[in-house]
Amino acid sequence: MTPAPVVPSRLMRCRECDALYSLPDAPDKTTIGCPRCGAVFLKRNSRSIANAFVFNLTALVMFLLANAFPFLSMSIKGSMQSSRLISGALAVYQLGMWHVGILIFLVMIAAPLAKILINLYVLAPLHFGRRAPFAVNAVRLLELAHPWSMAEVFMLGVLVTGVKLADVGTIKIDVALFCFVAMIVAMAAADTVYEPNEVWERLQRSPPQPWPSSDEMKHLVGCHACTMVCHVDLEPSFCPRCGTVLHRRKRNSLDRTWALVIAAAILYIPANVYPVMTVVSFGRPFVSTILGGVQELISSGMWPLAALVFFASITVPMLKLIGLISLLLSIRHRSRWRPADRTRLYRIIDAVGRWSMVDIFVLAITASLVQMGSIATIVPGAGAIAFASVVVLTIFAALSFDPRLIWDAAGANRDE
């Protein structure tokens, strides 16, 4: 497999509709997007690397503090139980659901930490005019870690748990929770100012670009990792800037997406029928399903929080499955109906799916706080495994789906 020669021009292929553009030299503080589907190409910001470096450094400090001190404490009839940030994952693991415990650890601890450390590893040298060894591989790894970093979703789980356990005991907020909130804010700010195209240009600048002829255009493939447009005659080839294997479209995108969607749809039923957890207080079991948790919030008068949980845990997975199925069917039937709107639908599906993890985080936090022997304890239910599987499968389904196929089916990409 030999490197594909770089096209001697500064072109950009849209990741979502595959339209080809020649990027203009835009002034600072401007955003350049795709006129056809609305996807954002890049945001010009001369201080993006410096700002992202500072915010990620702040997030790292807050992450270390959040893990160094108690997170939440709960008192039931004089018995006190303290928990740390990692306690929820450990509690679920020790209660026999090791797969769910590992998943919670990955999305709540490992992925956010990896995201922060990779950003710092790449951005710190660039900020001082240098380049870290293997920086290209690190930036590619960052894109893989991003969908699985769910610290902000965990905070919603903390709010829901506080309301659900208000009648069971007294919950005390410890210092680590404030540090964790500060970490979430810093990570959100870093994501806002981070501009991947600026990072890639600092690592290896793209050359000037003439507009290709119609025959040449058929051989131009945009790298999905670094966005460099390369000339490809035979697949597979790989990007000369980042080493990513180049494909005109994601391999077997429709088949893989269908398989993941069908599996998630099958598991969606037991996820909502079986209990997520059972709280045993003084010998009395209180079974909690996903819908039952929403009803508890309504009974407590927390209507806004109940609506948010209902949307995240019940509506989002269902609408995500319906949305993906509708996109798959539209491609199958070569629909020409409003491809830009269908691309925006995919963008929404890809963005909101992670918020469905809130019920799994509620299970983790409750398990870490309510382990007091005969006074109160928690038993995870089969619904937790099914629901966690639905969330993971739908995330993978969105990642495997190629939105450019929407435009191919509509006949918009004539150069393919």
MITILUM-124983 format. One record per atom (N, C-alpha, C): residue in one letter; x, y, z. Coordinates in steps of 0.1 Angstrom, whole numbers, plus 5000, padded with zeros to 4 digits. Atoms other than C-alpha are relative to their C-alpha. Layout:
<recs>
AXYZ ...
</recs>
This chain:
<recs>
M500949885000 M500050005000 M500950125000 T499149895002 T501750324988 T499250135003 P500749874997 P501050684999 P499450064987 A500649935011 A498650874977 A500650144998 P499349875002 P500251184961 P499050115004 V500849884995 V498951514976 V499650084988 V500549915011 V496851724953 V500750145002 P499349884998 P498852044947 P499050125001 S500949894998 S496052274959 S499449995014 R500750004986 R494152374991 R498649994998 L501450035002 L490852204986 L499449945013 M500750064989 M488252085010 M498849924995 R501250085003 R485751805006 R499249995013 C500950004988 C482751835030 C499949855005 R500150144994 R482751535054 R498649954999 E501450044999 E478951525053 E499249994987 C500750015013 C477951575017 C501049984988 D499050035010 D481251534998 D500150114989 A499849905009 A480951864980 A501550055000 L498649955001 L484352004968 L500150154999 Y499949855000 Y485352364976 Y501550035001 S498749934998 S488452584974 S499850105011 L500249924988 L488852745008 L500650144998 P499549875002 P489253125007 P500950035013 D499349954988 D491653315030 D499150095008 A500949934992 A489253425056 A500750085011 P499449934988 P490053685083 P499749935013 D500250064987 D490353595119 D498650025006 K501350004993 K487253525140 K498949984990 T501150035009 T485253395110 T499849854999 T500350145001 T483553065104 T499749974985 I500250045014 I483552885070 I499249875000 G500850125000 G480852625063 G499649964986 C500450065013 C479452415035 C498750074996 P501349935005 P476752615015 P498949894997 R500950105004 R475152285005 R499349935012 C500650084989 C474552095038 C500150075013 G499949924987 G475552355065 G501149955009 A499050054991 A478452155080 A501150115001 V498949904997 V481252375095 V501349944995 F498750045005 F484552345077 F501150035011 L498949954991 L486752555100 L499650135006 K500249874993 K486752845124 K501350075001 R498849934999 R489453095119 R500250075014 N499749944987 N490953185153 N501549995003 S498550004998 S494553285157 S500449965014 R499650044986 R494453205194 R499449875004 S500750124997 S492652875192 S500949905008 I499150104993 I495752665202 I500350055014 A499649954986 A496752895231 A498849995009 N501150014991 N493252915245 N499649865003 A500350144997 A492552545241 A501049935009 F499050054991 F495852465258 F499750055015 V500349954987 V494952685288 V498849935006 F501250064995 F491452545292 F500249855003 N499750144998 N492752185289 N500949985013 L499250004988 L495352255316 L499250025012 T501049974989 T492652395338 T499249875003 A500850124998 A490552085332 A500849895006 L499250104994 L493451855341 L500150025015 V499949974985 V493952035375 V498749965007 M501350024994 M490252015382 M499749855001 F500250155000 F490151645372 F500749935011 L499250064989 L492951555396 L499450035014 L500649974987 L491251745425 L498749935002 A501350074999 A487851585417 A500249865004 N499750144996 N489451245421 N500749985013 A499250004987 A491451335452 A499250015012 F500949974988 F488551425475 F498749934998 P501350065001 P485151275484 P499150084991 F500949945010 F482451345458 F498650035006 L501349994993 L479151285476 L500049915013 S500250084988 S478151155510 S498549995003 M501450024997 M474851015522 M499849945014 S500350054986 S473450965557 S498649955001 I501350074999 I470650715564 I499949955015 K500250054987 K469450675600 K501450005008 G498849994992 G472850785614 G501249934993 S498950075007 S474950565590 S500450094988 M499449915010 M477250765567 M500749924989 Q499350065012 Q478450655532 Q500650104991 S499449905009 S480950855513 S500449934987 S499650055013 S481850815476 S500950094993 R499149935009 R484550925452 R499549994986 L500450005014 L484250985415 L500049874994 I499950135006 I485350635407 I499149905007 S500750104992 S483150475434 S498949934993 G501250065007 G480150425411 G500449894991 A499550115009 A482050225385 A500449885008 L499550114991 L483650015413 L498849935006 A501150064993 A480349955431 A499249914990 V500850085010 V478549835399 V500849884996 Y499150115003 Y481549615391 Y500049895011 Q500050104988 Q481549455426 Q498749945002 L501350064999 L477849395424 L499749904989 G500250115010 G478349155395 G499950054986 M500249955014 M477749375365 M501350064996 W498649955003 W481449405356 W500050074986 H500049945013 H480649495319 H499550155001 V500549864998 V478549795330 V500950085008 G499049934992 G481149895356 G501150054991 I498949965009 I483849895330 I499650114990 L500549905009 L481750095306 L499950145007 I500149884992 I481050355333 I501450065002 F498649954998 F484750385341 F500650064987 L499449965013 L485650425304 L499450144996 V500749875005 V483050705296 V500150115011 M500049904989 M483350885330 M501450045004 I498749984995 I486950855339 I501150004989 A498950025010 A489150715311 A499950094988 A500149925012 A487750895281 A500250155003 P499749864997 P487651245297 P501550035002 L498649984996 L491151205311 L500949984987 A499350025013 A492451065277 A499950124991 K500349895008 K490851355259 K500950125005 I499249894995 I492551615282 I501549984998 L498650035001 L495951445282 L500550014985 I499650005014 I496051405244 I500050144995 N500049865004 N495051765239 N501250075005 L498849934995 L497851885262 L501249954993 Y498850055006 Y500351655246 Y500250064986 V499949945013 V499551805212 V500250155000 L500149855000 L498752165221 L501250075007 A498949944992 A501552235246 A501250034991 P498849975009 P504452195221 P499650104989 L500449915011 L502452375193 L499950145005 H500249874994 H501752665217 H501450075001 F498649954999 F505552705221 F500849984987 G499350015013 G506352655184 G500749874997 R499350135002 R507352285186 R498949904996 R500950115004 R505851955175 R500449885008 A499850124992 A505451655198 A500249884992 P499950125007 P506651315187 P498649924999 F501350085003 F503751105172 F498850095003 A501149914998 A501551415174 A498849974991 V501150035009 V499651305143 V499249885005 N500750124994 N498750965159 N499150055012 A500749954988 A497651155190 A498750074996 V501249935005 V495251385171 V499049914995 R500950105004 R493751085154 R499349935011 L500650074989 L493250915187 L499050095008 L500949904993 L491551235201 L498649994994 E501350015007 E488851205175 E499249875004 L500650124996 L488150845186 L499550015015 A500449994986 A487950945223 A498850105002 H501049894998 H485651245218 H498649955003 P501450044997 P482251065215 P499749935013 W500250084988 W482850865246 W500350075013 S499749924988 S483751145270 S498650065004 M501449964996 M480451195290 M500050065014 A500049944986 A481351395321 A498850095002 E501249914998 E478551645315 E498749925002 V501150094998 V476051355312 V500049955014 F499950054987 F477251225345 F499550115010 M500549904991 M476451565361 M498450005001 L501450015000 L472851525350 L499549885008 G500250114991 G472951185367 G500050035014 V499949964986 V474051345399 V498750085004 L501249924997 L471051585398 L498849905002 V501250104999 V468551295392 V500249925012 T499850084988 T470151085419 T499650085013 G500349924988 G469851365444 G498550015003 V501450004998 V466151395438 V499449875004 K500550134998 K465551025438 K500249955014 L499650054987 L467350965471 L499750105011 A500449904990 A465951275489 A499249945011 D500950064990 D463351065507 D500749885007 V499350114993 V465850785516 V500950055010 G499049954990 G468450985534 G500450154996 T499549865002 T470451315535 T501349994992 I498849995009 I472951385507 I500850125002 K499149894998 K475951605513 K500950014988 I499149975011 I477851765485 I501450035005 D498649984996 D481651745489 D500750084990 V499249915007 V484451945475 V500349954986 A499750065013 A485151705446 A498950044989 L501149975010 L481751785430 L500250134994 F499749865006 F482652155426 F501149994991 C498950025009 C485952055411 C499649944987 F500550075012 F484151825387 F499250094991 V500849905008 V481752095376 V501050104993 A499049915006 A484752325370 A500749934988 M499450075011 M486352055349 M499149994988 I500950015011 I483252015328 I500050144992 V500049875006 V483152395322 V501350024992 A498749985007 A486852405312 A500149914988 M500050095011 M486452105289 M499050054989 A500949945010 A483452265272 A500650124993 A499449895006 A485352585267 A501149964991 A498950055009 A488352395253 A499449954987 D500650055012 D486052215228 D499550124991 T500549885007 T484552555218 T501150074992 V498949925006 V487852715210 V500949914991 Y499150095008 Y489652405196 Y499650004986 E500250005014 E490052415159 E500949904993 P499150115005 P491352085144 P500850044987 N499349975012 N492252235110 N501250095003 E498849924997 E494552485127 E501149915006 V499050104995 V496252195145 V500749934989 W499450075011 W496752005113 W500950094992 E499249915008 E498052315095 E501350035007 R498849984993 R500552365123 R500949884999 L499250125001 L501652005121 L500649984986 Q499550005014 Q501952015083 Q499150084991 R500849905008 R500752305062 R499649944986 S500450045013 S498752235031 S500550094989 P499449915010 P500252364998 P498950084993 P500949935008 P498552614975 P499249914990 Q500950105007 Q495652464954 Q499450064987 P500849965012 P494452514918 P498849915000 W501350075002 W490952404909 W500249884990 P499750125009 P491052044894 P499050004988 S500950035012 S489551944860 S499049905004 S501150094997 S486451734859 S500549865000 D499550134999 D488451424852 D500849985013 E499250014988 E490851494881 E499149995012 M500850004989 M487951554904 M499549875005 K500450134996 K486851194903 K500949925009 H499050084993 H490051084919 H500450075013 L499749924988 L489951344948 L499349945012 V500750054988 V489251194982 V500550085012 G499749934988 G489051395014 G500349915012 C499750084988 C490751245045 C499150035011 H501049974989 H488151205072 H500750045013 A499349964987 A490851265099 A500550144999 C499349875000 C492851565088 C499450094989 T500749935011 T490651685058 T500850034988 M499249975012 M493551695034 M499449924988 V500550065012 V492351624998 V501149944993 C499050085007 C494351354981 C499549944987 H500350065012 H494551204947 H500149855001 V500050144998 V493550834948 V499649934987 D500350085012 D493650604918 D499449865004 L500450134995 L493350264936 L499950005015 E500250024985 E492050184971 E500549865004 P499849894991 P493350144996 P501350084998 S498849924999 S495750434998 S499950075014 F500149944987 F496650635028 F500450154999 C499749865000 C496851005036 C501550035003 P498549974997 P500451145034 P500250095012 R499949924988 R499751385063 R499849935013 C500450074988 C498151165089 C500149855000 G499950145001 G498450815076 G498749925000 T501350065000 T494750745077 T499749934986 V500450065013 V493450495051 V498950084994 L501049925008 L491550675024 L499049914993 H501150075007 H488150555012 H499150114996 R501049915005 R485650734991 R498850015010 R501150014991 R482950615015 R500449905011 K499750104989 K482950425048 K499749864995 R500250145005 R483250055041 R498849945007 N501250074995 N480049865044 N499150085010 S500649914991 S478450165060 S498549965003 L501550034998 L474750065054 L499849875007 D500250134994 D475149695063 D500450015015 R499749994986 R476949785096 R499050085008 T501049914993 T474450055105 T498749925002 W501250084999 W471549825098 W500149895011 A499750114990 A473049545120 A499950065014 L500049944987 L473649785149 L498750055004 V501349954997 V470249945146 V499049895004 I500950114997 I468449615146 I500349945014 A499750054987 A470349495176 A499650095011 A500449904990 A469649815195 A498550005002 A501550005000 A465949795186 A499549885008 I500450124992 I465749445200 I500250025015 L499649984985 L467449545233 L499250115006 Y500749894995 Y465349855236 Y498849965008 I501250054993 I462349645248 I500349955014 P499750044987 P463949465277 P500650125008 A499549884993 A465749795286 A499050085007 N501149924994 N462449955293 N499049915008 V500950094993 V460649645307 V500649965013 Y499350064988 Y463149505332 Y500550125009 P499549894991 P464249705363 P501550034998 V498649965001 V467449905361 V500749975013 M499450034987 M467949865398 M498949985010 T500950024989 T466249765431 T500750055012 V499549954987 V466749965463 V499349935011 V500650074989 V466249755494 V500350085013 S499849914988 S465649985524 S499249935012 F500650074988 F465049805558 F499149884996 G500650125005 G464049495540 G498950024990 R501149975010 R461549665516 R500650034987 P499449975013 P462449645479 P499250114993 F500649905008 F461849945457 F500549984986 V499550035014 V462049835420 V499950134992 S499949885008 S463050115396 S500349964985 T499750015015 T462650095358 T500350144995 I499749875005 I463550375335 I498850105000 L501249914999 L459950505332 L499650025014 G500349984986 G459450445369 G500950125006 G499249894995 G462350685376 G499550144996 V500649875004 V460650955356 V498750035008 Q501249994991 Q457450895376 Q500450055014 E499649964987 E459350935408 E500450155000 L499749865001 L460651275397 L498850094999 I501349935001 I457151385388 I499350005013 S500750004987 S455851275422 S500750095010 S499249914991 S458651485438 S499850144996 G500249875004 G457451785419 G501150064991 M498949955009 M460551805397 M499749984985 W500550015014 W458751845364 W501150034989 P499049985011 P461552005344 P501149894999 L499050115000 L464051735355 L499449874995 A500750125005 A461551465348 A499950004985 A500149995015 A460951595313 A501449984994 L498650015006 L464751615307 L500449855000 V499650144999 V465251255319 V499249924990 F500950075009 F462251135299 F500550014986 F499549985013 F463651295268 F501349934998 A498650055001 A467251175274 A499949845000 S499950144998 S466450815285 S499049924991 I501150075007 I463250725266 I499850054986 T500349945013 T462650965238 T501249994990 V498849995008 V466251005225 V500349864994 P499750135007 P467050625220 P498949964990 M501150045010 M463650575203 M500150084988 L499949915011 L463950875181 L501349984992 K498850025007 K467550795173 K499949874991 L500250125008 L466550445161 L499150034988 I500949965011 I463650585141 I500750094990 G499349915009 G465850855126 G501049934991 L499150085007 L468550615116 L499349914990 I500750085009 I466050375101 I499550084988 S500549925011 S464450655081 S501150044990 L498949965008 L467850765068 L500449884991 L499650125007 L468750405058 L499049974989 L501050025010 L465450365040 L500050104989 S499949895010 S465750695022 S501149974990 I498850035009 I469150585008 I499649884992 R500450125007 R467750244999 R499150034988 H500949975010 H464950404979 H500450124992 R499449895007 R467250674965 R499250135000 S500949894998 S465150954979 S500850134996 R499449875003 R465851304966 R499450115008 W500849914991 W463651464993 W501050075010 R499349924991 R465551745011 R501249945006 P498850064995 P468951595015 P500750085011 A499349924990 A470251895035 A499349985013 D500750024988 D467551845061 D500349865006 R499750134995 R468251475063 R501550005006 T498649994995 T471951555068 T500050075014 R500149934987 R471051795097 R499449905010 L500550104991 L468951515112 L501149905004 Y498950094996 Y471951285111 Y500950075010 R499149924991 R474051565128 R499450005014 I500750004987 I471451585156 I500149865007 I499950144995 I471351205160 I501449975006 D498650024996 D475151195163 D500350075013 A499749924989 A475151465189 A499349975013 V500850014988 V472451375213 V500049865006 G500150144995 G472750995217 G500749975013 R499250034988 R475351005245 R499250045012 W500749954988 W472851185268 W499149895006 S500850114995 S470950855271 S500749925012 M499350074990 M473650735295 M499650045014 V500349944987 V472050935323 V499549895010 D500650104991 D470150635338 D501149905005 I498950084996 I473350425339 I500850075010 F499349924990 F475050705358 F499250015013 V500850004988 V472150725382 V500249875008 L499750134993 L472650355389 L501450005007 A498750004994 A476350405395 A500150085012 I499949914989 I475950695418 I499249955012 T500850064989 T473150525438 T500749885006 A499250124995 A475250205440 A501150045009 S498949964992 S478150395455 S499550065013 L500549944988 L475950575481 L499249915009 V501050084993 V473450315491 V500549865001 Q499550144997 Q475450015504 Q500350005015 M500049994985 M474650005541 M499449885007 G500450124994 G473849645548 G498549995002 S501550024998 S470449585564 S499250135000 I500749875001 I469649965564 I499650034986 A500449975014 A469750015527 A501149944991 T499050055010 T471449855497 T499350004986 I500549995014 I471049845459 I500449874993 V499750125008 V470849555435 V499850044985 P500249965014 P471449635398 P499049904993 G501050085007 G468749495374 G500549974986 A499750045014 A468849325340 A499850114990 G500349895008 G467449645325 G501250094998 A498849925001 A470749815331 A500949954989 I499150055010 I472749585309 I499350024986 A500649985013 A470149605281 A500050154996 F500049865004 F469949985283 F501450054996 A498749965003 A473650035284 A500449954986 S499750065013 S473949805253 S499350094989 V500749925010 V471250015235 V500850134997 V499349885001 V473250335242 V501349984992 V498750035007 V476550185230 V499749974985 L500350045014 L475050025199 L499550124991 T500549895008 T473250345188 T501150104997 I498949925003 I476450545192 I500949944989 F499250065011 F478350295171 F499250014987 A500849995012 A475450305146 A500250134993 A499849875005 A475750675142 A501450024994 L498649985005 L479550655138 L500249924987 S499850085013 S479250385111 S499250054988 F500849945011 F476650575091 F500850114992 D499349905008 D478050775062 D499050104994 P501049915005 P475951085056 P500250044985 R499849975015 R477551135021 R499149914991 L500850095007 L475450845010 L498650064997 I501349935002 I472351065014 I500150084987 W499849915012 W473751294987 W500349914987 D499750095011 D474951004965 D498649954995 A501350055004 A471450854965 A499150104994 A500849905006 A469951184957 A500550054986 G499549965013 G472151214926 G500850135000 A499449874999 A473951524939 A501549994998 N498650015002 N477551384937 N500349934987 R499950065013 R477951334900 R501449964997 D498650045003 D481751304901 D500449875006 E499750134994 E481550974920 E499849894990 
</recs>
